[in-house]
Amino acid sequence: MISTVLVANRGEIACRVFRTCRELGVRTVAVHSDADADALHGRVADAAVRLPGATPAETYLRGDLIVKAALAAGADAVHPGYGFLSENADFARAVLDAGLVWIGPPPGAIEAMASKTRAKQLMGIEPLQEVTEAELPVLVKAAAGGGGRGMRIVRRLEDLDGELAAARAEAASAFGDGEVFTEPYLEGGRHVEVQVLADTHGTVWTLGTRDCSLQRRHQKVIEEAPAPGLPAALERELYELAGRAARAVGYVGAGTVEFLVAGGRAHFLEMNTRLQVEHPVTEAVTGIDLVALQLRVAEGEALGQEPPPARGHAIEARLYAEDPARDWAPQTGTLHRLAVPDGVRLDTGYTDGDTIGVHYDPMLAKVIAHAPTRAEAVRRLAGALERAEVHGPVTNRDLLVRSLRHEEFTGGRMDTGFYDRHLAALTGPAADPYAPLAAALADTCGRSRFGGWRNLPSQPQAKRYLMAGEEHEARYRHTRAGLAADTDEVRVVHVDAHRVVLEVDGVRRPFAVARYGDQVHVNGTALTALPRFPDPAAQRAPGSLLAPMPGTVVRVADGLAEGAPVQAGQPLLWLEAMKMEHKITAPATGTLTALHAAPGQQVEVGVLLAVVQAT
């Protein structure tokens, strides 16, 4: 039997595997990069081994170092998690050649299915060999890996070469394999997948469907099980195709067969030869622990003849440190607080006080709700996210809540174009208009009534905050009876440093207030306290392009130099942050008057990259 498992991964999935290992009495070993020296997955493991360096190429993509770490720590098995080397057949062979147990499918099955081009050929589908106007739109995809990396939609033939180059670079950075291919892009389809689990005795379970249609940048955001509204005949076809794919390659362990459902037909996309990020929704409806079954299958145990029946409905939302209103720009900084209400499952690789860095995926956590019906699960998850405490960098939490409550989602009519159609409406202002007043009132606690202000008690005080990208002013007064709002519409009921109660139109409303330096969180609203007098040095020239996130300049447009004419929307340079490439474009047609970026340069958020003078 397996006694010690090394997880060749990081963050949330490493913590997830460790949790099951502890329940089974199996010891755990973590590996960590220098950037992850204090990460949660290293702290909760029984032992941890350093991988020198910070980038994935130096650390989590170094199979040789990971195998050495397993042997040095006395592990007898390796679990790959998802991403990184989880679908790398050479890594699986290296683990087996070292005399270790590989908790995954045979290397031959990985080779057959982990490359999307070979998988499609196995299923009788050939990728496009040449793209013409007639084939547009097409999808450029990485042959290895997943998570939306190395994927681009191409709608104009003149964009194809550039998108192929960008996809190759992103895939090589994320998976160590820059192979890409093109296939027809089907508009308006649903992303539906089937979870499979197979043992070494010939049994293959199909454990139900999942719908993962809500995606941004081809990466899933909200997933659910079972996929709603599928006709019985189509569901049977999906199960048959998934089982056939697994049996065709002698599959062993957990895997997922993915389809695009369009026009009532199932179109095979790929088979992921690993555990999926969204596996908890299948666990919730079946009542099984997929990681525990992975270990038991790796130990040679047989599955039962029939999988457990599904009960109820489960939905998962991925909480990302990113700003959906700014082209999904990833965010970094300190996660001061992360907590969700009771009644939902939280899978995370972070805890209060951890730092969100630039080197890896911006996913903070997964929140999962299970209920007897889909409507109840939707309501439970939306309510839990709305009441969650997420204090730190900007996240997609508000987007998740609005998405779950959107009539297209509640009605089960969503498809992969959901965010293309609705993103603007889903990211509009939603901040609480009374949050700045609550923050300002809480800030008065512990400070002398007159200290620092030199104003008479009857005069209004003002404090400015940045909220939802806009500046807001909160005005209040000191009276003999205590603090009062500078308006008759609001009555101040209670004030302390962490809690404010306001009465608005006869309704009492409590506000929980947490402050971290200039950052203030009031219920679910994030604010930034602004100085009383703006800093003149902070002003920038019109047309200044600032780094929207910390990262690395990976490319500058060919021939770009100061004095060059540029067109509005023209790509000027590319940043890589959190394993994704981000394009920086000209804000207007004009002249490039300054260029401060060069390939390989590390930049912090707000650094001046270039200046375009409009004409």
Secondary structure, 3 states (H helix, E strand, C coil): CCCEEEECCCHHHHHHHHHHHHHHCCEEEEEEECCCCCCHHHHHCCEEEEECCCCHHHCCCCHHHHHHHHHHHCCCEEECCCCCCCCCHHHHHHHHHCCCEECCCCHHHHHHHHCHHHHHHHCCCCCCCCCCHHHCCEEEEECCCCCCCCCEEECCHHHHHHHHHHHHHHHHHHHCCCCEEEEECCCCCEEEEEEEEECCCCCEEEEEEEEEEEEECCEEEEEEECCCCCCHHHHHHHHHHHHHHHHHCCCCEEEEEEEEEECCEEEEEEEECCCCCCHHHHHHHHCCCHHHHHHHHHCCCCCCCCCCCCCCEEEEEEEECEEHHHCCEECCEEECEEECCCCCEEEECCCCCEEECCCCCCEEEEEEEEECCHHHHHHHHHHHHHHCEEECCCCCHHHHHHHHHCHHHHCCCCCCCHHHHHHHHHCCCCCCCCHHHHHHHHHCCCCCCCCCCCCCCCCCEEEEEEECCEEEEEEEEEECCEEEECCCCEEEEEECCCEEEEEECCEEEEEEEEEECCEEEECCEEEEECCCCCCHHHCCCCCEEECCCCEEEEEECCCCCCCCEECCCCEEEEEEECCEEEEEECCCCEEEEEECCCCCCEECCCCEEEEEEEC
